[in-house]
Amino acid sequence: MQKIAMVSEHASPLGHAGSVDSGGQNVYVANVARQLAARGHAVDVFTRKDSAVLPEVISWMPGVRIINVPAGPARQLPKEQLLPYMTEFGRWMLDFCRRERRPYDVVHANFFMSGLAALPVREQLKVPLVMTFHALGKVRRQHQGEADQFPAARFGIEERLVREADRIVAECPQDYADLTQLYGAAPDRIAVVPCGFDAQEFSPMPMAQARAALGWDPDAFTVLQLGRMVPRKGVDNVIRAVGELRRHHGIDAHLYVVGGNSAEPNEIATPELGRLRGIADASGAADLVRFVGRRDRDALRTFYCATDVFATTPWYEPFGITPVEAMACGKAVIGSAVGGIKATVRDGETGFLVPARDPIAMAERLAILAKDPALCARFGQAGHARARQFYSWARVAQDLLAVYTQAARPVEAPVTARSRVVIME
């Protein structure tokens, strides 16, 4: 049995996925910790204390503790403002590790700030460090430009972590290429291990049953977009595509947009909704777009299963968990040909890949599926089979355990994670 310290400074397993700073990383950390504990390992997740009422240690489930680290004010802050508190985070975590009766076997840091906070544990306690970046600063800056609010110091921190981490986990072939080409990472220290889905959480159910539960039109052609309400997710592109679908193909599709900072679609809580409503009006699709608000994880399966097509067209995406979840529910996916989506979605087999900011191309693919329900169903069946074969959290945890073992060996030991070969096919 290994004792594992997972570090996720801004993305706690307790966070509500779908809000501005809660998304794929929260889901990743929660599911990896759960799967590792199910295999008999002890997992502590170190995350920043963002509420004064949180205790230092929460026994989340058998084998998993949440360690709320006091670093900066005990309230929620945008992740872009957290870097100044990482020295405090790292010192506190080092002291906590020293007090533990049993030492940690490995530290798995998630995101560059977690890696920075974990370095003292690696350096002073000689605990091997495994690094998953989830997003890379140089890539983010390429796509967001002046809108990127992280300081330029991020680049140097990431470069240091690439040099000093004992092993690096890339989430997809694009992530691997970015690490080697932009950061000079040594290929033999990188393992490609994707994100996944929980088969107990996501599986097909009859569409009619799902639509009845949500009160949706049983006969309408529907499209679902689900995720964080931030510009880079490209929700505006899907809205424009629905407008194009009406104007140029004569098809009215109902688009449901799930996500935000509150359960009700509130422009004060989620300012991005105001921009998106304006785009819907300008696209002639205001009557076709329904903003749903944030929903808890246990409600998402019903939304996936109620739709005909899941659409996701971010500008860039380090991995993208939602397409895999949609595939696990047996749904065709139209995704932008970026990041991890290029690996998970097979164009013409489980759905379609389109350019990231091309609503005309998306509308054309939506029209194909609207006119050919049998093709839509075949894509969904193929996606379900692909998700179950390659992207379960159980498999992810198994491959990460192999990486943890490799991290304790000399750097020359080759990386052998099975997923590296699988998702590069």
DAURKA-V877635 format. One line per field, one symbol per residue. ss: DSSP state (~ for helix, > for strand, _ for the rest). phi: phi as a letter, one per 40 degrees, with the letter a starting at -180 (. if undefined). psi: psi as a letter, one per 40 degrees, with the letter a starting at -180 (. if undefined). A space follows every 10 residues. Layout:
# DAURKA-V877635
ss = ???
phi = ???
psi = ???
This chain:
# DAURKA-V877635
ss = __>>>>>___ __________ ___~~~~~~~ ~~~~~~~~__ _>>>>>>>__ ______>>>> >__>>>>>>_ ________~~ ~_~~~~~~~~ ~~~~~~~~~_ _____>>>>> _~~~~~~~~~ ~~~~~__>>> >>____~~~~ ~~~~~~~___ __~~~~~~~~ ~~~~__>>>> __~~~~~~~~ ~~~___~~~> >>____>___ ______~~~~ ~~~~______ _>>>>>____ ~~~_~~~~~~ ~~~~~~~~~_ ___>>>>>__ __________ _~~~~~~~~~ ~~______>> >>>___~~~~ ~~~~~~__>> >>________ ~~~~~~~~__ _>>>>>____ ~~~~__>___ >>>>____~~ ~~~~~~~~~~ ~_~~~~~~~~ ~~~~~~~~~~ _>~~~~~~~~ ~~~~~~~___ _______~~~ ~~___
phi = .cbbbcbacb bcdcccchcd bbaccdcdcc ccdccccccg ccbbbcbccb acccccbbcc adgbbbbccc agccacbdcc bcdcccccdc cccccccccc cbcccabbcb gcccccccdd ccccbfcdbb bbcgabdccd cdcbfccccc ccddcccccc cccbccabbc cadccdcccc ccbgccdcbb bcbccaabcc cbacaddccc ccccgcccbc cbbbbbiccb dccgcccccc cccccccbbg bcbcbbbbih cacbcbcccb ddcccccccc cccgbdcbbb ccgcbcdccc dccdccccbc babccaadbg cccccccccg bcbbbccbfc cccccccgbb ibbbdcbbcc cccccccdcc cbdccdccdc cccccccccb bccccdcccc dccdcccccd dccccbddcd cdccc
psi = hihhhhhgde gieeihhdid ehbddddddd ddddddddee ihhhhhihhe hdehidhhgd ihehihhhhh haigihiide eedeeddddd ddddddddeh dhiidihhhh iddddddedd ddddefhihh hhddihdddd ddddbeehei iedddddddd ddddidihhi eidddddddd ddefihdeeh hhhiiaihde dhiiihdddd dddefiheei hihhhhaigi deefdddddd dddddddeef hhhhhhhhia eidihheddg dddddddddd ddefedeehh hdiiiideed ddddeeidhh hhgidihdcg ddddddddef iihhiigibd ddddhhhede aihiidfgdd dddddddddd egdddddddd ddddddddde fidddddddd dddddddeii dehihehddd ddee.
